[in-house]
């Protein structure tokens, strides 16, 4: 009888240990998730502010955007000029 009680006690202790380990891992995962959500929210706010700044002032655009925009405007102007040139009207 003592052996059965001892084995049951060991099993119970083992199950309680596993339970506390799982709860600790679960708590760690929730903490990590909370941190990741906080970082994601900060990144989203940063991107939103950056995009808002770009849309408000085109001078703050990187040079690549300015060059691309200028190039497309030049091409459009050349098309318009070529449509109204005397050679095209004949």
ABEGO torsion letter per residue (X at the ends): XAAAAAAAAAAAAAAAAAAAAAAAAAAAAAAAAAAAAAAAAAAAAAAAAAAAAAAABAAABBAAAAAAAAAAAAAAAAAAAAAABAAAAX
